Amino acid sequence: MRILSFFILVFGPRVVFAADGLINISCDGGDCGFDDFLRLLDSVISFALYISLVLAVIAFIYAGFLYMTAQGNPSQISTAHGIFIKVLIGFFFILGSWLIVNLIISGLIDERVDCNPLTNPEGCGGGT
């Protein structure tokens, strides 16, 4: 219970003040575009990655506690090893999924200068 209280005290303000940097909504009013939606999706996925990281750390701590208190009990040691392996595989799966989604989203979001010919007559650069 103390560990859960510690994580709530440490990460709670970050979740409460999510609009301050963790989940960014970049559009104002009704002028939201596809890039704004993708940026929001990227922020939500990054937030889910942070939450999964916290849960993985808690599971590693629990498995370490089981391992340290096993006192040679083979069934408790195998339970701890199983938790270690499952959490490690799950976290690599989540990290790989985040990497794939992040690459797709960053490829779809146009991070260059304003390429709209109505608002930027010079275009995106690179041409004459």
Protein Blocks (a to p, Z undefined) as FASTA:
>chain_A
ZZmmmmmmmmmmmmmmmmnompccfbghjlccfklmmmmmmmmmmmmmmmmmmmmmmmmm
mmmmmmmmnnopaklmmmmmmmmmmmmmmmmmmmmmmmmmmmmmmmmpccbdcfbfklmm
nlnghiZZ
